[in-house]
Amino acid sequence: MRNALLLLLSAVTPSHGFYLPGVNPQSFAEGDVVKLKVNKMTSHKTLLPVDYYRLPFCQPPGGPKMDHENLGEFLAGDRIESSPYRLAMKVDMYCEQLCITNLGRGEMKGVSPNKMVRAIRKNYHNNWIVDNIPAGSKIEDDTTTTTRYWQGFPVGFIDSNTKKAYVHNHVNIEIQYHAVETDPTKGRIVRFTVEPFSIKHEFEASVDDDDDAPVDEDGNAGTMKPFKVADILNPIESCNPKSGNKEHTKFDMVYGRGTEPQEAAGRVLFTYDVIWTENKELHWASRWDIYLSMDNAIPARVHWLSIANSLVIVVVLSAMIAAILVRNLRRDFSRYNRLASDEEKAEDLEEFGWKLVHADVFRPPSFSPLLLSVACGTGAQLLCMAVLTILFSAMGFLSPANRGALIMAQLLLYVLMGVVAGFVAARFYKTFKGKSWQKATAATAFGFPGVTFGLFLIMNIVALSQGSSDAVPVTTMIVLLVLWFGISTPLVFFGAYFGYKQDAIEFPVNTSSIPHQIPDQLWFMGIPFTLLVGGILPFGACFVELYFIMASVWMDQYYYVFAILFMVFLILIVTCAEITVLFNYFQLCGENYHWWWRSFCCAGSTGLYVFFYSFAYFKQLEANQLATYVLYFGYMALVSFGLFLLTGFVGVSTCLWFNKTIYGSIKID
């Protein structure tokens, strides 16, 4: 119990540096090879990640090799590959030459720019990895130094004066390590930052073929001696072999003496420095803290303010329900259950209120009972998946250090919860006296997954047409189909089998054969007003955390306060339940017994607000491509639809419990 509590606290306050489960520390002795891997390049101008080697960067001897990836990494668009950068533990390197590559023709009017220029103008960023931690970006100018631990470092920049694109062809790879307490001769990497520079090297090539470089059995450069591919004619101090003092590349050295930046065109020499520094204060278990907190870019109090905002909404709504429902229901129970006196019988007073529809309130929905059953089954499946995923995440098992773990957990839990979908859909459909149980079960098994897979296939074609790494390979598609047809579908039928074996849901009152005539309703009890008001309070309870979640999805930021997210999610569920019960009571008092679909849509309208909010959020992404619009709004529509089903099921199940309770508490003549 204590360990679980510590894991929960580490999710709320990741700065405490608690050990992340499933990640084992790796120790390096001096001189051991440390692999630098490259991942997809990302941009929030396009939202389309692309493979690193799609641009003419230097490649390792024998070509890049794909790192072992799981299904979650593929679905997230990660493409982790080897790189030609040679790193050895505690071995500094000074202006090491990497390769000479031709970036293509320069920028000219009327001529399409080369790939590198297009990537720079679209603000693409590199995402490198050393010992499973991503690179932070260190950017300097004349007065300040800024280090950021999300979104990688830029491929290049656009000069404000010339308006031309310049490539970062030199990087300072700065790595901090901490000595292992049990073996001081070894160290563990605790920090990784990259400082990019643009240096116009004037050079003469000395090696025509980079493949002539010595390699070892693993395909890595077989020596840590300086690797030379060119003679630099205008070397800066760190690149000058005749310089007596070994000095790493610095900002003043590059830009302080009139050195020109390198245009993203023509033959370019790529170089790099490696700087090792011991950090005695930072331990391995705490190395992810600065990423998860994003170097305190977003104060923790913002999340607590989100909780406070949500609690205020819940308290106000609960007070409204207590003031309206409890008082009115107590009065109604007293009136309905009071034995009529002889005088009242003589007067033959007419009853009014929700008791008048007792013979119709549990009548099956007039519009498509099958569709409502399927929607409730799918909503129950999504609700169970969401609760379990957030719980596992809050306990630390789905940390960002386990790449792809979060998506894998969501996918597998959704598949396994197919048994819940089948059971719930079957119980509702049997209660609605449905006859086509095969059709209902098949619709549950293939309905929402079919919509999801169809939309995902369209998004995949769009990503493929843009050359994005978001495009999922055919083999991954086959795996998804196997999970769907081989595991999820049988589980839905398995759950439906037990659902149909159960008795139909029992109601406290009988349903008449002749429907009660519904009187004219007040304007505020119409469906448009219900949808407008029903979702605004639940959305208001969660929109602050929603902003951070969308930033992690679309802006490549980290999100790891899952304990707070779990509390906000519970508040969302409670708010949906309360607002739906309130509208349900008003509806029954108006003698309108068509509450099944109304309660589903009332709570489900939260998903509509999320979709509308996505339009406002899209403005800060600076996207201007048609493919970006299709991908963004396609996926946001899918997410909003899933939330609509989830919250809709909460609304129906809560109103069902409420109606059974109140009608079971009165005497029916």
C-alpha positions in Angstrom: 0.0 0.0 0.0 2.9 2.3 0.8 4.5 1.7 -2.5 1.3 2.4 -4.3 0.8 5.6 -2.5 4.4 6.7 -3.3 3.7 5.9 -7.0 0.6 8.0 -6.8 2.5 10.9 -5.3 5.2 10.6 -7.9 2.5 11.1 -10.6 1.1 14.2 -8.9 4.6 15.7 -8.1 7.1 14.2 -10.5 9.9 16.4 -9.1 10.2 14.0 -6.2 12.2 11.7 -8.6 10.5 8.4 -7.8 11.7 5.3 -9.7 9.7 4.6 -12.9 8.6 1.0 -13.0 9.7 -1.1 -16.0 12.9 1.0 -16.7 16.2 -0.4 -15.7 19.3 1.8 -15.3 22.2 1.3 -17.7 25.8 1.9 -16.5 28.7 2.8 -18.7 32.4 2.5 -18.0 34.8 5.1 -19.4 35.2 4.6 -23.1 32.1 2.5 -23.5 30.1 3.2 -26.7 27.0 5.3 -26.0 24.5 5.1 -28.8 22.8 8.3 -30.1 19.5 7.5 -31.8 17.3 9.7 -34.0 13.5 9.8 -33.9 10.9 11.4 -36.1 11.1 15.1 -36.8 8.1 17.1 -35.6 6.4 20.4 -36.3 3.3 22.1 -34.9 2.9 24.0 -38.1 2.1 20.8 -40.0 1.3 18.2 -37.3 2.9 15.8 -39.7 6.0 14.0 -38.3 8.5 12.8 -40.9 11.4 10.3 -40.8 14.7 11.8 -39.9 16.5 10.4 -42.9 13.9 11.8 -45.3 16.2 14.8 -45.3 19.7 14.5 -46.6 21.4 14.1 -43.2 24.5 12.1 -42.6 23.8 8.4 -42.4 25.7 5.7 -40.4 28.0 3.2 -42.2 25.8 0.5 -43.8 22.7 2.7 -43.6 20.4 3.5 -40.6 18.9 0.6 -38.7 15.5 0.6 -37.1 15.5 0.3 -33.3 13.1 -2.2 -31.8 9.7 -0.6 -31.6 6.4 -1.8 -30.1 2.9 -1.3 -31.5 2.3 1.8 -29.4 5.4 3.5 -30.9 4.3 2.8 -34.4 0.9 4.2 -33.7 2.4 7.3 -32.2 4.5 7.9 -35.3 7.8 7.2 -33.6 10.6 5.9 -35.9 13.7 5.4 -33.9 16.8 4.7 -35.9 20.6 4.6 -35.5 22.8 7.6 -36.2 26.4 8.2 -37.4 27.3 10.2 -34.2 30.0 8.4 -32.2 29.9 8.8 -28.5 32.0 7.2 -25.8 31.5 7.5 -22.1 33.5 10.5 -20.6 35.4 11.1 -23.9 35.1 14.7 -25.0 35.3 15.4 -28.8 36.1 18.7 -30.5 34.6 19.7 -33.8 34.4 16.1 -34.9 33.6 15.8 -38.7 30.6 13.7 -39.6 30.2 13.8 -43.4 29.7 16.1 -46.4 26.2 16.0 -47.9 24.6 17.9 -50.7 21.4 19.7 -49.6 20.4 20.7 -53.1 19.9 23.9 -55.0 19.7 27.2 -53.3 16.6 29.4 -52.9 15.6 31.2 -56.0 12.4 32.9 -57.2 10.2 30.7 -59.3 12.1 27.5 -58.3 10.9 25.0 -55.7 13.1 25.0 -52.7 15.0 21.8 -51.6 13.8 19.5 -48.9 15.9 21.0 -46.2 14.6 24.5 -46.9 11.0 23.3 -46.8 11.6 21.5 -43.5 13.2 24.6 -41.9 10.4 26.9 -43.1 7.8 24.5 -41.7 9.7 24.7 -38.3 10.6 21.0 -38.1 12.6 19.9 -35.0 15.0 17.0 -34.5 14.2 14.6 -31.7 17.3 12.7 -30.6 17.6 10.0 -27.9 20.6 9.0 -25.7 20.1 6.2 -23.1 16.3 6.5 -23.6 16.1 10.2 -22.7 15.2 12.8 -25.3 17.4 15.7 -26.1 16.8 19.1 -24.6 17.3 22.1 -26.7 19.8 24.8 -25.7 19.5 28.1 -27.6 21.8 31.1 -27.1 21.7 34.7 -28.3 23.7 37.8 -27.3 22.1 38.1 -23.9 20.4 34.9 -22.8 20.6 31.1 -22.9 17.4 29.2 -23.1 17.1 25.4 -22.4 13.9 23.6 -23.2 13.2 20.0 -22.6 10.3 19.3 -25.0 9.8 19.5 -28.8 13.5 18.8 -29.6 15.8 21.3 -31.3 15.2 23.1 -34.6 16.6 21.8 -37.9 17.5 25.4 -38.9 16.3 28.9 -38.8 15.0 31.8 -41.0 17.2 34.9 -40.8 15.0 37.9 -40.0 17.1 40.1 -42.4 17.8 38.0 -45.4 14.7 35.8 -45.1 16.7 32.9 -46.1 16.8 29.4 -44.5 20.0 28.4 -42.7 20.7 24.8 -41.5 22.2 23.9 -38.1 25.2 21.9 -39.3 27.0 21.8 -36.0 25.8 20.6 -32.6 27.2 20.6 -29.2 26.1 17.3 -27.6 26.2 18.0 -23.9 25.8 14.9 -21.6 25.7 14.9 -17.8 26.4 11.7 -15.9 26.3 10.6 -12.3 28.7 8.1 -10.8 27.3 4.7 -9.7 27.4 4.5 -5.9 28.3 0.8 -5.9 30.9 1.2 -8.6 32.4 4.7 -9.0 34.3 3.7 -12.2 30.9 3.6 -14.0 28.4 6.3 -14.6 24.8 6.7 -15.6 23.5 9.3 -18.0 21.2 11.8 -16.3 20.9 14.7 -18.7 21.1 15.2 -22.5 21.0 18.5 -24.2 21.9 19.7 -27.8 23.0 23.2 -28.7 22.8 23.7 -32.5 24.9 26.1 -34.5 25.0 27.1 -38.1 28.6 27.5 -39.3 29.6 28.0 -42.9 32.6 25.7 -43.2 34.7 26.4 -46.3 36.4 23.1 -47.0 38.1 20.8 -49.5 37.0 17.2 -49.3 39.7 14.7 -48.4 37.6 11.6 -48.5 35.4 11.0 -51.6 33.4 8.1 -50.1 32.3 8.2 -46.5 31.8 4.5 -46.5 35.6 4.2 -46.4 35.5 5.1 -42.8 36.6 2.2 -40.5 33.7 0.4 -38.9 33.4 -2.3 -36.2 31.2 -5.4 -36.1 28.1 -3.4 -35.1 28.5 -1.0 -38.0 29.7 1.8 -35.7 32.8 3.8 -36.4 35.6 1.6 -35.1 37.8 4.2 -33.5 37.2 7.3 -31.3 40.1 9.1 -33.0 39.1 12.2 -35.0 37.4 11.2 -38.2 38.3 13.5 -41.1 36.4 13.9 -44.3 37.5 17.5 -45.3 40.2 20.1 -44.7 38.5 23.2 -43.3 39.9 26.3 -44.8 38.3 28.8 -42.4 38.2 26.9 -39.1 36.9 28.4 -36.0 39.0 27.9 -32.9 37.4 24.6 -31.9 37.8 23.2 -35.5 41.5 24.3 -35.9 43.8 21.3 -35.4 46.8 23.7 -35.2 45.3 25.5 -32.2 47.2 24.8 -29.0 44.2 25.0 -26.7 41.5 22.4 -27.0 38.2 24.4 -26.6 34.6 23.4 -27.3 32.5 25.4 -29.7 30.8 28.4 -28.1 28.3 31.0 -29.2 30.9 33.8 -29.2 33.3 31.6 -31.2 30.7 31.0 -33.9 28.8 34.3 -34.2 31.0 36.8 -32.5 33.7 37.2 -35.2 31.8 37.7 -38.3 31.4 34.0 -39.2 28.6 33.5 -41.6 25.8 30.9 -41.0 25.4 28.0 -43.4 22.7 28.3 -46.0 20.5 25.2 -46.4 21.8 24.6 -49.9 24.8 23.1 -51.7 27.6 20.9 -50.2 27.6 21.2 -46.4 30.0 19.8 -43.8 28.4 18.5 -40.7 30.4 18.6 -37.4 29.7 18.1 -33.7 31.2 18.5 -30.2 30.7 16.0 -27.4 30.9 17.5 -23.9 30.7 15.2 -20.8 30.1 16.7 -17.4 29.6 15.0 -14.0 26.5 16.0 -12.1 26.8 14.8 -8.5 23.4 16.3 -7.4 21.2 14.7 -10.0 20.5 11.0 -9.7 19.4 8.6 -12.3 15.9 8.1 -10.7 15.3 11.8 -11.1 16.4 12.4 -14.6 12.9 12.4 -16.1 11.6 15.0 -13.6 12.7 18.0 -15.7 10.9 16.5 -18.7 7.7 15.7 -16.9 7.5 19.1 -15.3 8.8 20.7 -18.5 11.3 22.6 -16.4 8.4 24.1 -14.5 7.2 25.9 -17.6 3.7 25.1 -16.3 3.5 25.5 -12.5 2.0 22.7 -10.6 -0.5 25.1 -9.0 -2.2 25.4 -12.4 -3.3 21.8 -12.1 -4.5 22.3 -8.6 -6.4 25.4 -9.7 -8.0 23.1 -12.3 -9.1 20.8 -9.5 -10.4 23.7 -7.5 -12.4 24.9 -10.5 -13.9 21.5 -11.0 -14.8 21.1 -7.4 -16.5 24.5 -7.3 -18.7 23.4 -10.3 -19.5 20.1 -8.5 -20.3 21.8 -5.2 -22.6 24.3 -6.9 -24.3 21.7 -9.0 -24.7 19.4 -6.0 -26.3 22.3 -4.0 -28.7 22.9 -6.8 -29.7 19.3 -6.9 -30.1 19.2 -3.1 -32.2 22.4 -3.2 -34.4 21.3 -6.1 -34.6 17.5 -6.1 -34.4 16.6 -2.5 -36.9 19.2 -1.4 -39.3 18.6 -4.3 -39.0 14.8 -4.1 -39.7 14.8 -0.3 -42.8 16.8 -1.0 -43.8 14.5 -3.9 -43.3 11.4 -1.8 -45.4 12.8 1.0 -48.2 13.7 -1.4 -48.2 10.5 -3.4 -48.0 8.2 -0.5 -50.5 10.0 1.7 -53.7 8.0 2.2 -56.5 10.1 0.8 -59.0 11.2 3.4 -62.7 10.9 2.8 -62.9 14.6 2.1 -60.2 14.4 -0.5 -61.9 11.4 -2.1 -65.1 13.4 -2.4 -63.3 16.2 -4.0 -61.6 13.7 -6.4 -58.4 15.8 -6.6 -56.5 15.3 -9.8 -52.9 14.1 -9.4 -50.1 15.8 -11.3 -46.4 15.5 -11.7 -44.0 12.7 -12.5 -46.3 10.0 -11.0 -48.7 10.4 -13.9 -46.2 8.7 -16.3 -45.5 5.8 -14.0 -47.0 3.4 -16.5 -44.9 4.8 -19.4 -41.6 5.8 -17.8 -39.9 2.4 -18.4 -41.3 2.0 -21.9 -38.6 1.1 -24.4 -37.2 4.1 -26.3 -39.4 5.0 -29.3 -36.4 5.5 -31.6 -34.0 2.6 -32.3 -33.7 0.6 -29.1 -30.9 -1.4 -30.8 -28.8 1.7 -31.5 -29.2 2.9 -27.9 -28.2 -0.6 -26.6 -25.1 -0.6 -28.8 -24.2 3.0 -27.8 -24.5 2.1 -24.1 -22.4 -1.0 -24.5 -19.7 0.9 -26.3 -19.8 3.7 -23.8 -19.4 1.2 -20.9 -16.4 -0.3 -22.8 -14.8 3.1 -23.2 -15.5 4.1 -19.6 -13.8 1.0 -18.2 -10.8 1.5 -20.6 -10.4 5.1 -19.5 -10.6 4.4 -15.8 -8.1 1.5 -15.9 -5.7 3.4 -18.2 -5.7 6.5 -15.9 -5.2 4.3 -12.8 -2.3 2.4 -14.3 -0.8 5.7 -15.5 -1.2 7.3 -12.0 0.6 4.4 -10.5 3.6 5.0 -12.8 3.4 1.9 -15.0 2.8 3.9 -18.2 5.5 6.6 -17.9 6.9 8.4 -20.9 10.2 6.4 -20.3 8.3 3.4 -21.6 7.7 4.6 -25.1 4.4 3.7 -26.6 3.2 2.1 -23.3 0.3 4.5 -22.9 -1.1 3.8 -26.4 -0.5 0.1 -26.0 -2.4 0.1 -22.7 -5.3 2.0 -24.2 -5.5 -0.4 -27.1 -5.2 -3.6 -25.2 -7.6 -2.5 -22.4 -10.2 -1.4 -25.0 -9.9 -4.9 -26.7 -10.2 -6.7 -23.3 -13.2 -4.6 -22.3 -15.1 -5.9 -25.3 -16.7 -8.4 -22.8 -18.2 -5.4 -20.9 -19.5 -3.9 -24.1 -21.2 -7.2 -25.1 -22.7 -7.7 -21.6 -24.1 -4.2 -21.2 -25.5 -4.0 -24.8 -27.2 -7.4 -24.3 -28.8 -6.5 -21.0 -30.2 -3.2 -22.4 -31.4 -4.9 -25.6 -33.1 -7.7 -23.7 -34.7 -5.1 -21.4 -36.0 -3.3 -24.5 -37.6 -6.6 -25.7 -35.3 -6.7 -28.7 -35.5 -9.8 -30.9 -32.5 -9.6 -33.2 -29.8 -10.4 -30.7 -27.3 -11.4 -33.4 -27.7 -8.0 -35.1 -27.3 -6.1 -31.7 -24.2 -8.1 -30.8 -22.6 -7.7 -34.2 -23.3 -4.0 -34.2 -21.6 -3.7 -30.8 -18.6 -5.7 -32.1 -18.2 -3.9 -35.4 -19.9 -0.5 -34.9 -17.6 1.9 -33.1 -14.4 -0.1 -34.0 -15.5 -0.1 -37.6 -16.0 3.7 -37.6 -12.7 4.1 -35.8 -10.8 1.9 -38.2 -12.4 3.4 -41.2 -11.5 6.9 -40.2 -8.0 5.8 -39.1 -7.5 4.2 -42.6 -8.5 7.5 -44.2 -6.1 9.4 -41.9 -3.4 6.9 -42.7 -3.8 7.4 -46.5 -3.6 11.2 -45.9 -0.4 10.8 -43.8 1.1 8.4 -46.4 0.4 10.9 -49.2 2.4 13.5 -47.2 5.3 11.1 -46.5 4.6 11.4 -42.7 5.9 8.9 -40.2 2.3 8.9 -38.8 1.5 6.5 -41.7 1.2 3.0 -40.2 2.8 0.1 -42.1 0.7 -2.6 -43.5 2.0 -5.1 -40.9 0.8 -2.9 -38.1 -2.6 -2.7 -39.8 -2.7 -6.5 -39.8 -1.9 -6.6 -36.1 -4.8 -4.1 -35.4 -7.2 -6.3 -37.5 -6.1 -9.4 -35.5 -6.7 -7.6 -32.2 -10.1 -6.5 -33.5 -11.4 -9.7 -35.1 -9.3 -12.2 -33.2 -9.7 -10.9 -29.6 -12.2 -8.0 -29.3 -15.0 -9.5 -31.4 -15.0 -12.9 -29.6 -15.0 -11.1 -26.2 -18.0 -9.0 -27.3 -20.0 -12.2 -28.2 -18.8 -13.9 -25.0 -20.0 -11.0 -22.9 -23.3 -10.8 -24.9 -23.9 -14.5 -24.2 -23.9 -14.0 -20.5 -25.8 -10.7 -20.9 -28.7 -12.5 -22.7 -28.7 -15.3 -20.1 -29.4 -12.7 -17.4 -33.0 -11.7 -16.7 -34.1 -8.4 -18.1 -33.7 -5.4 -15.9 -36.6 -5.3 -13.4 -38.7 -2.2 -13.0 -40.7 -1.2 -9.9 -43.8 -0.4 -12.0 -45.6 -2.1 -14.9 -45.8 -0.6 -18.3 -49.3 0.0 -19.9 -50.2 -1.1 -23.3 -51.5 2.4 -24.3 -48.9 5.2 -24.3 -49.8 8.3 -22.2 -50.3 11.5 -24.3 -47.5 13.9 -23.7 -48.6 17.6 -23.2 -46.9 20.5 -24.8 -43.5 21.1 -23.3 -41.9 24.3 -22.2 -39.3 25.8 -24.5 -36.4 25.1 -22.2 -37.2 21.4 -22.1 -36.5 21.0 -25.8 -33.6 18.9 -27.1 -31.5 21.9 -28.4 -31.6 23.6 -24.9 -30.8 20.3 -23.2 -27.8 19.7 -25.5 -26.7 23.3 -25.0 -26.8 23.3 -21.2 -26.3 19.6 -20.5 -22.7 19.5 -21.6 -21.4 23.0 -20.6 -21.0 22.2 -16.9 -19.1 18.9 -17.4 -16.9 20.6 -20.0 -16.2 23.5 -17.6 -15.1 21.0 -15.0 -12.4 19.5 -17.2 -11.4 22.0 -19.9 -8.2 23.1 -18.0 -6.8 19.6 -18.0 -8.1 19.1 -21.5 -5.8 22.0 -22.6 -2.8 20.2 -21.2 -3.8 16.9 -22.7 -4.2 18.4 -26.2 -0.8 20.2 -25.8 0.8 16.8 -25.1 -0.9 15.3 -28.2 -0.5 18.1 -30.7 2.4 20.2 -29.3 4.8 17.4 -28.3 4.7 18.3 -24.7 4.8 15.9 -21.8 1.8 15.1 -19.6 2.2 13.0 -16.5 -0.1 14.4 -13.7 -2.3 11.4 -14.1 -3.4 11.4 -10.4 -4.8 14.9 -10.9 -6.3 13.7 -14.2 -8.0 10.8 -12.4 -9.6 13.2 -9.9 -10.8 15.5 -12.8 -12.1 12.5 -14.6 -14.2 11.4 -11.6 -15.5 15.0 -11.2 -16.4 14.9 -14.9 -18.4 11.7 -14.4 -20.1 13.0 -11.3 -21.0 16.3 -13.0 -22.5 14.4 -16.0 -24.5 12.3 -13.7 -25.9 15.2 -11.6 -26.8 17.4 -14.5 -28.5 14.6 -16.3 -30.6 13.6 -13.3 -31.7 17.2 -12.8 -32.9 17.5 -16.4 -34.5 14.0 -16.2 -36.5 15.1 -13.2 -37.8 18.3 -14.9 -38.7 16.2 -17.9 -40.7 13.7 -15.9 -42.5 16.5 -14.1 -43.5 17.8 -17.5 -45.1 14.3 -18.1 -42.5 13.5 -20.8 -41.4 9.9 -20.4 -39.1 9.8 -23.4 -36.0 10.1 -21.2 -33.8 7.3 -22.6 -32.3 9.1 -25.6 -32.7 12.5 -23.9 -30.5 11.5 -20.9 -27.9 9.9 -23.3 -27.6 13.1 -25.3 -27.7 15.4 -22.3 -24.5 13.9 -20.8 -23.0 13.1 -24.2 -23.1 16.7 -25.3 -19.9 17.1 -23.4 -18.2 15.5 -26.4 -19.8 18.1 -28.6 -18.2 20.9 -26.5 -14.8 19.2 -26.7 -15.1 19.1 -30.5 -16.1 22.8 -30.6 -13.2 23.6 -28.3 -10.8 22.0 -30.7 -11.6 24.7 -33.2 -10.4 27.4 -30.7 -7.3 25.3 -29.9 -6.4 24.9 -33.5 -5.7 28.6 -33.9 -2.4 28.3 -31.9 -1.0 25.5 -34.1 -0.1 27.8 -37.0 -1.1 25.1 -39.5 -1.9 26.0 -43.1 -2.0 22.7 -45.0 -5.1 20.8 -46.1 -3.7 17.5 -44.8 -3.2 19.1 -41.4 -6.8 20.2 -41.2 -8.0 16.7 -42.2 -5.8 14.9 -39.7 -6.5 17.3 -36.8 -10.2 17.6 -37.1 -10.6 13.9 -38.2 -8.9 12.7 -35.0 -10.6 15.3 -32.8 -14.0 14.2 -34.2 -13.2 10.6 -33.4 -12.1 11.5 -29.8 -15.2 13.7 -29.3 -17.4 10.9 -30.6 -15.8 8.4 -28.1 -16.4 10.9 -25.2 -20.0 11.4 -26.4 -20.6 7.6 -26.0 -18.8 7.4 -22.7 -20.6 10.3 -21.0 -23.9 9.3 -22.7 -23.7 5.9 -21.0 -23.1 7.6 -17.7 -26.2 9.7 -18.2 -28.4 6.7 -19.1 -27.2 4.5 -16.3 -27.6 7.3 -13.7 -31.1 8.2 -14.8 -32.1 4.5 -14.9 -31.0 4.2 -11.3 -32.7 7.4 -10.3 -36.0 6.5 -12.0 -36.1 3.0 -10.5 -35.4 4.6 -7.0 -38.1 7.2 -7.1 -40.8 5.1 -8.7 -40.0 2.2 -6.3 -40.6 4.6 -3.4 -44.2 5.5 -4.0 -47.5 3.5 -3.9 -49.1 2.8 -7.2 -52.9 2.2 -7.1 
